[in-house]
């Protein structure tokens, strides 16, 4: 099952992502598909807000992972743009994170697709023009 929506501003993208974030639960892993500047970090900002973690989300491009801690849950925000091998993935500490008790979002997930669990939530963000985005969520009917 999937849902498809078009947003026309970054604020609409954040609002939709906030609604999505409120439906997430511990153990969820979101894998993004979308090019540079598509809005993956913007969407993550909305997810963090929906989870009650605030909106101080920034791109983890140079850090590889940013952590946003709440009272009951942590959001791990990975950027796998520079990761191409299992050794590279291992160097991030990826396999040591307690995913079952928290939520993870992964940008450039296609670089590590062979190391992800089967039950991920796929979010594709397609750039339609300067402001419009097509967002497709696949991975469960709770998002419909």
N, C-alpha and C positions, 0 to 999 in steps of 0.2 A: 504494500500500500504506500502511496506517496501523496504529497501535497505540493502544489505549485502556486506561487504568489508572485506578483510583480510589485516592487516598491519603487517610488519615484523620488525619494530623498533619503539621505543617510538617516534622518530622524525616523522615517517610516521603517527602514531596515532595523534600526535599534528597537523600535516598538514591537515589531514582529518577533525579533529575537528574544525580547524580554518575555513575551508570551510563551515562546518555546522553552526558555529557561525555567519557567515556573512548572513545566511538565517533566523536567528531567529528574532523575533519581540516582542515588549512589550506584556506581557501577556502570553508568552510561559512558560511552566513548563516542564522540562525534568526530568524523573525518570529513574535512572540507575538500572540495574540488573547486577550483577557480583560479584564474590567472592573477598576476600581480595587479594590485589595486582594485580587485573585484569587490572587496568589502568583508573579507574574512575576519579581520580584527574588529571591524565595526560590528559585525554580527556577534562576535565574542563579547564585546562590551555590553550588548543587550542581554546576552545570556547571563553574564555576571550580575547585572542589575536584577534580572528575574530571579536569580538565586539569592538575592539580598546581600551581595558582596560589594556593592558600589559600582562605579563606572570608571575606575582608575586603571583601565585596561590599556596596555600598550603592546606593540608588536614584539614578539620574542625573537626577532630575526637574529640579533647578535647574542642574545642570552641563551638561545635554544629552547628555554622553558621559563615561563613566568608562573608564579603560584599566587592565587588569590584565596586567602583564608577567611572562612566564616566561622560562626560559632559551631555549626554541626557538619560542615562540608568544606572541602577545598576544591577549587577549580584549577586544574593543570592545563596550561596553554602552551602547546609545543609548536615549534616551527622546524620542520624537517627539510627545508629547502636545500641545505648543504649536506644532508645525510644521504649517502649513496650505498653504504655497505652495512653489514651486520655489525662489524667492528665500530663503525661510526655511531650506529644506534646504541650499541653497548656503552660507548663513551659518554653518552648523554645521561646514563643511569636509568633509561626508560624502563627497563625490566624490573627495577627496584621500587617503583612507585606503587603505593597501595590503591590501585585503580578500583578495586571492588568496593571500597568505602567512600569513594570520591567521584568526581566527574573529570573527564579529560576531553579537550578539543585539540585537534591536530591539523595544522596547516601543512600543505604539501605532503599529505598522507600517501600519495601515490608513490613516493620514494621509499616507503616502508611497508607497502601493502602486504607483503608476504609475512610480516611479523605481527599483524593485527588480529584480534579475535574476530570470529565470524559475525557476531551480533552487534556490529557497529551501526551507528546512525549516520547515514550519508547526507551531507548537505552540499549541494552544488549551487554556486553563485555565478551566474552568467551576466556579463556586462552587456546591456542593451544599448546604452548611450552614456553620455557623461554622468547622468544622475540615476537612470533607471536600471534596476537589477531584477533578474528573474531568479527566484530562490526555489529550489526543489529539495524537499526533505523526504528521504526514503528510510524506512526502518521502524515501522510501527504505526498503528492507527491512533495512538494517543496524541499524535501531532495534528490530526485532521480536525 
